[in-house]
Amino acid sequence: SKRFQDQSFLLIFLDTSHYEADTRLEAENWLPKLHPDGAFVFHDTNCTWDNQRGVIKVLEALLGTEINEAQHGSYQGNNFTLYHNPKSNGLSVLEYF
């Protein structure tokens, strides 16, 4: 991942425990380090095991909107754009707009 003079990152990839509390903490810690032109990639946004939608709930809170994690889609809210692919447990890319 490229690091800029301001210590921000162009790409941040998150593949953590998949539980909401852990994902929220990781997002809160890393999001301020995302470069304005960067992307924050979240894996397991469409988990097939019972984690109670942990990762996708954090993204819904960030955007302030509901996300259908079972379908391809793009979403906008709170100065973010999210591109979501449900395949292989889900992969979502969050960017500033």
N, C-alpha and C positions, 0 to 999 in steps of 0.2 A: 504494500500500500504506500502511495506517495505521501510524504509529509511536507507541508509548506512551512514557510518561515514563521507563520503565526501558530505553528504546531497543530494545525488542523489536518485532517485526512481526506483524501479524495474518495476512498472506498473503505467502508466498515462492514464486515460480515459478522452476523450474530447467529450462532447456533449453540444455544445454551440449554438449560434444563427443560425448557418448554413450559414451565409453570408460569402463571401470570405474575406472581410477585418477583420471581427471579428475572423474568424478561423485562418487567417494568424497571427494576433497578439497573439492569444492564443498559437499557435504552436511555434512562436518565443520566447515566454516567458517560455514555458514548456520544449521544446526540449533540451535546455542546461542542464536541470535537470535530463534527462533520463540516467540511469545507462547503461554502454556499453552492458550489458547482458539483458537489459530491453526491454519492449515493450510499444509502444505508440498506444493506441486504439482510433480510430476515429469512431463515430457513424454518421449516416445520410450521408454516402458517395454515396448513390443512392436515393436521395430524389425524391419524386413524385410531389412536388409542385415547383413553379417557383422561385427558389433561384439562378438560373443561374449557377448551378454546383458548388456552393460556396466551399464546403468542398473538393470535389475531385480536384478542380483547385489548391488548396494549396498543395495537395499531388503530383499532376503532376509537380508543380514547384520544390518541394523538390527532386523528383526523376529525373527530367529533361526528362520525357517521358509522352506520352499520355496513359490514362487509360480508358478502356471501363467499365464504372461503371455498365452497365446492365448485365455483365457476371462475373462468378467466374474467378479469375486469380491471378497470382503472377507476380510481376514486380520488376526490380532491376535498381538502378541508384544512383549515388552520395553517395556510401557507405551505401545505404539502401536497404532492401528487404521489399516489401509490399505484404501482403496477403489480397485479397479482396473478400468479400462475398456480393452479391447484395441484398440478401433477407432482408425483414423487414426494408426497407429504407437504407440498406447497412451498413456493418461493416468492417472496414479495420484495419489491424494490421501492424504497421511499426516497423521494427527492424534494428539495425546496422548489417552489415555483415563484 
